[in-house]
């Protein structure tokens, strides 16, 4: 049996490979709607802002990217007519981002497609194994955050 550090590396590699596979599958599937996996994530983040819209800094936080990167994503989606920006009534210098009608339609369709793809990907896997894996990944994430892994002492 491999030692604990080897198992830890195998786990992190498996997570990274699974994430890459999810993004690749999403990119292929969302291409139908002129989106990438990341563009879909931006639309979801904008939608979380509700009817008043999301601030670019909130989109950035949701995506775990810089505000400049979020602004670039937003501008690309605005060019495609999927989002619109309006002045922020609470901040003269800021803007709010909302989905356009077309953006909402694309988001709904792409999200339905994502659900179907996810369901197909786990087809035949025991529900108990999926539940254990989800629990393990949440626990792994929590431990990384608690122990501030990456900070060598």
C-alpha positions as CSV (number, residue, x, y, z in Angstrom):
1,X,0.0,0.0,0.0
2,X,1.4,3.4,-0.9
3,X,2.4,5.8,1.9
4,X,0.1,8.7,2.9
5,X,2.1,11.3,0.9
6,X,1.9,9.2,-2.3
7,X,-1.9,8.8,-1.7
8,X,-2.2,12.5,-1.2
9,X,-0.5,13.2,-4.5
10,X,-2.6,10.6,-6.3
11,X,-5.7,12.3,-4.9
12,X,-4.7,15.8,-5.9
13,X,-3.7,14.5,-9.4
14,X,-7.1,12.8,-9.8
15,X,-8.9,16.0,-8.7
16,X,-6.9,18.1,-11.2
17,X,-7.5,15.6,-14.1
18,X,-11.3,15.3,-13.2
19,X,-11.6,19.1,-13.2
20,X,-9.8,19.4,-16.6
21,X,-12.1,16.7,-18.0
22,X,-15.2,18.6,-16.7
23,X,-14.0,21.8,-18.2
24,X,-13.1,20.1,-21.5
25,X,-16.5,18.4,-21.7
26,X,-18.2,21.7,-20.8
27,X,-16.3,23.6,-23.5
28,X,-17.4,21.0,-26.1
29,X,-21.0,21.0,-25.0
30,X,-21.4,24.8,-24.5
31,X,-19.9,25.5,-27.9
32,X,-23.4,24.9,-29.2
33,X,-24.4,28.2,-27.4
34,X,-21.2,30.0,-28.3
35,X,-19.9,29.6,-24.8
36,X,-16.9,28.1,-23.0
37,X,-17.1,26.5,-19.6
38,X,-15.7,29.7,-18.2
39,X,-18.3,31.9,-20.0
40,X,-21.1,29.7,-18.5
41,X,-19.6,30.2,-15.1
42,X,-19.6,34.0,-15.6
43,X,-23.3,33.9,-16.6
44,X,-24.0,31.9,-13.5
45,X,-22.1,34.4,-11.3
46,X,-24.0,37.3,-12.9
47,X,-27.3,35.5,-12.4
48,X,-26.4,35.2,-8.6
49,X,-26.6,39.0,-8.5
50,X,-30.3,38.8,-8.9
51,X,-32.5,41.4,-10.5
52,X,-30.3,44.3,-9.4
53,X,-27.3,42.7,-11.1
54,X,-23.9,41.8,-9.9
55,X,-20.9,44.0,-9.4
56,X,-17.8,43.0,-11.3
57,X,-16.0,42.4,-8.0
58,X,-18.7,39.9,-6.9
59,X,-18.3,38.1,-10.2
60,X,-14.5,38.0,-9.7
61,X,-15.0,36.7,-6.2
62,X,-17.4,34.0,-7.4
63,X,-14.9,32.9,-10.1
64,X,-11.8,33.3,-7.9
65,X,-10.2,35.6,-10.5
66,X,-9.0,39.2,-10.5
67,X,-11.4,42.0,-11.1
68,X,-9.7,42.8,-14.3
69,X,-10.2,39.2,-15.6
70,X,-13.8,39.3,-14.6
71,X,-14.3,42.6,-16.4
72,X,-12.7,41.1,-19.5
73,X,-15.1,38.1,-19.3
74,X,-18.1,40.5,-18.8
75,X,-17.1,42.6,-21.8
76,X,-16.9,39.5,-24.0
77,X,-20.3,38.4,-23.0
78,X,-21.6,42.0,-23.4
79,X,-20.3,42.0,-27.0
80,X,-22.3,38.7,-27.6
81,X,-25.4,40.4,-26.2
82,X,-25.7,38.0,-23.2
83,X,-25.2,40.6,-20.5
84,X,-25.5,44.3,-20.1
85,X,-23.9,46.8,-17.8
86,X,-25.6,49.8,-16.2
87,X,-24.4,52.4,-13.8
88,X,-24.5,51.2,-10.1
89,X,-27.0,53.4,-8.3
90,X,-25.0,52.9,-5.1
91,X,-21.6,53.7,-6.5
92,X,-21.1,56.5,-9.1
93,X,-17.9,54.8,-10.4
94,X,-19.3,51.3,-10.5
95,X,-21.5,49.2,-12.7
96,X,-24.0,46.4,-12.3
97,X,-24.1,43.5,-14.7
98,X,-27.3,41.8,-15.6
99,X,-28.3,39.1,-18.0
100,X,-30.1,40.1,-21.1
101,X,-33.2,38.1,-22.1
102,X,-31.0,36.2,-24.6
103,X,-28.4,35.7,-21.9
104,X,-31.0,34.2,-19.6
105,X,-32.3,31.9,-22.3
106,X,-28.7,30.7,-23.1
107,X,-27.9,30.2,-19.4
108,X,-31.1,28.1,-18.9
109,X,-30.3,25.9,-21.9
110,X,-26.7,25.6,-21.1
111,X,-27.5,24.7,-17.5
112,X,-30.0,22.0,-18.6
113,X,-27.3,20.6,-20.9
114,X,-24.8,20.6,-18.0
115,X,-27.2,18.7,-15.8
116,X,-27.8,16.1,-18.5
117,X,-24.0,15.7,-19.1
118,X,-23.4,15.3,-15.4
119,X,-26.1,12.7,-15.0
120,X,-24.7,10.8,-18.0
121,X,-21.2,10.9,-16.5
122,X,-22.3,9.2,-13.2
123,X,-24.7,6.8,-14.9
124,X,-24.1,3.3,-13.4
125,X,-22.1,4.5,-10.4
126,X,-23.5,3.6,-7.0
127,X,-25.2,6.5,-5.3
128,X,-23.3,5.6,-2.0
129,X,-20.0,5.9,-3.8
130,X,-20.9,9.3,-5.2
131,X,-22.0,10.5,-1.8
132,X,-18.8,9.3,-0.1
133,X,-16.7,10.9,-2.8
134,X,-18.5,14.2,-2.4
135,X,-18.1,14.1,1.3
136,X,-14.4,13.2,0.9
137,X,-13.8,16.1,-1.4
138,X,-15.6,18.6,0.9
139,X,-13.5,17.4,3.8
140,X,-10.3,17.5,1.7
141,X,-11.1,21.1,0.7
142,X,-11.8,22.1,4.3
143,X,-8.6,20.6,5.6
144,X,-6.6,22.5,2.9
145,X,-8.2,25.7,4.0
146,X,-7.8,25.0,7.7
147,X,-4.2,24.0,7.6
148,X,-3.3,26.6,5.0
149,X,-1.5,24.1,3.0
150,X,1.2,25.8,0.9
151,X,2.5,27.7,3.9
152,X,5.6,25.8,4.9
153,X,6.7,26.3,8.5
